[in-house]
């Protein structure tokens, strides 16, 4: 395992177990592109760990949308005390997430439903990575976000264009944090999110 700064020995152990089972399951279902497997730690795990460092301490509730192979939600669960719910509609990937969490020794809730219909209580934090354009993420994410909460979305070089498009229908406070693992990447921290129509009707 490469050097992973700013994580405890316990977190390293959990991530090691998670990575091992992901590599085994990836032979049967497509969790990570074969092209990306040599870069599993740098391109996926370290990328997701950036969000873990932005999660408030303590047992807060967090919803990860479209968790897939566990990025970023299961990595966050390995590295924080957050009560993490992983939403993943693909039943095979949901089965992987349950087994990976058990193997890594972390408690998560796996919701194997579509984001449009998932029945999940509102959380303080909503996360997503490589899932959909920002306007769609906001449409889904506001279903799961408490009014005082915030979203953390890992985005690429189109982040500013997506923010511009989203501003047609959404008002939000936006903080941009440069990615430490991708020179074109940015982490969007979004809070005070509301539809433009809601704002105009106040």
N, C-alpha and C positions, 0 to 999 in steps of 0.2 A: 504494500500500500504506500502511495506517495505521502510526503509530509503534508498534513492537513492542519494548518494553524488554527489557534483559538477554539479548539475543542478538547474536552476532557478525555481521559483514558476510557471512561465508560462509554462516551459517545463514539470514540474510535472503534471500540469493540462492537457496539451495535451496528455501526455502519459497515464494518467488516463482514458481519454475519449477513446483513442485508445484501451487500454486493455479491457475496458468494451464492446466495439463493437466486438472485436475479440472473447471474450468469448461467446457472443450471436451468432455470425456467425458460430463459431466452432461446434455448435450443428447441423448445416446443411451441412457444408463442412469441410474437414479435413485440417485445417490451422496449428494446433499444435496437436501433439499426445496426446490423453487423459491422458496417463501416465505422460506427461510433464506439464499438466495444473497447478498442484499445485506449479510448479517451474517456472511459466511463467515469473515472474519478474527477478529472479536470473539466470535462464538458458537461457533466450532469450532476454529480454529487457536490462538487465544490460550488457550482453555480447555484444549486438549491440552498446550500449552507449560508449563502449571503443573506437570504431571507430570514433564516433562523436567528441571525444576529440582530434582526430588527423586531423580533417578537418580544413584547413586554414580559418581564419575569413573572412567575406565578402561574397558577392553573387557569389560564384564560381559554376560551373556546375559539377554535380556528376551523374554518371550512376550506378544504382544497378542492377546486373544481377540475374535473377531468384528470384524475390522478394518474391514469395510465400505469407506467412502471414504478410509480411512487415519487415522481418529481413534480413539485418540490415537497408535497405533503408528508410523505413517509420519512424523508430526510429530516424535515422539521421535527417530526415526532421523535426521531432518534436523538435530536440535539437539544430539545427544550422540554419544559413541563406542560406545554399546551395540551389541552384536550382536543385532539385532532379528529375531524370527520373527513374521510376521503370519499368523494363522489365519483364513481366510475361505472358507466352503463354497460361496458363490455363485461359479460359474466366471467369469462376466463381471466381477464385482468383483475377483476374484483376478487376472484379466488386466489390469485397470486398475492394480492395486497394483504389478504387475511393471513396467508401462510407466511409471508415475509415479515409481517408485524409480529407474529408469534415467534418466529425464528430469531428476530432481532431483540425480542424481549420488550416490546413497547405496546401500550394500550391505544388502539385506535378504533373508531367506528367506521366500517365500510358500508356505504350506501350504494347499492348496485341499481341505480335508477338514472334516468335521463335528467339532465340539469333542469329542464323545463318543468318537471313534475316531482323532483326529489322533495321529500318531506323532512326538512332539516331545520331545527331551531336556529334563530339568528345568532350570529357569532360576532366577537369583537374584531376578528381578522378574517379576511377572505383572500385566498391566494390562487394563482394559476400560472402555468408556464407552457409556452408553445401550444396554446389551445385554440385561440380565435382572435380576430381583430377586436380592438378595444370597445367599439360600440356594442358588440355582442357580449363581451365579458361584463360590461356594465349592466346590460339587460338581465343576464343571469345573476351576477354577483349581488345586486341590490336585493334580490330575493332572500339572501342568506346573511345580509349585513345588518348589524344593529345600528341605530342612528348615530351612536357615538363611536362607531368602529371605523376601520380603514381597510382598503384593499392594497395588496402588494402583487404587482404583475411584472413578471420578467418579460422584457420586450427587446426587439432587435432594432435594426437601422430605420425601420418605418415608424418608430414610436411617435415622432412629432406629427407626421401625417395622420396617424390614427387619432392623436389627441385633437387635431384640427377637425377631423370628421366627427368625432364624438361631441365636440363643443356645440354642434348644431342642436343636439337634443339634450345635452347634459351640462349642468354646472357642477364644478368640483374644485376643491383645493388640491393642487398638484405639486408634489415634490419629486424631482428627478435625481436619482442616485446612480452615478456611473457604475457599470458592471466591472468587477475586478477580474472576471474570467473571460470576457468577450469585449474586444475593443469597440465593436459596433453596438454593444448591448447597453441597456439602461433598465433600472428598476423604477417603476412608477408607484409611488405611494399616494393613494387617492383617498380623500376624506371629504366630509360635508357634501356627499353626492346627492344630487336631486335632478329630476327632469326639468327641463326649461319650462314646460307647460305648468308643472307644479309651482315653480317659482313665480310665473306670471300671474297665477291665480291667487297668490297670497294677498 
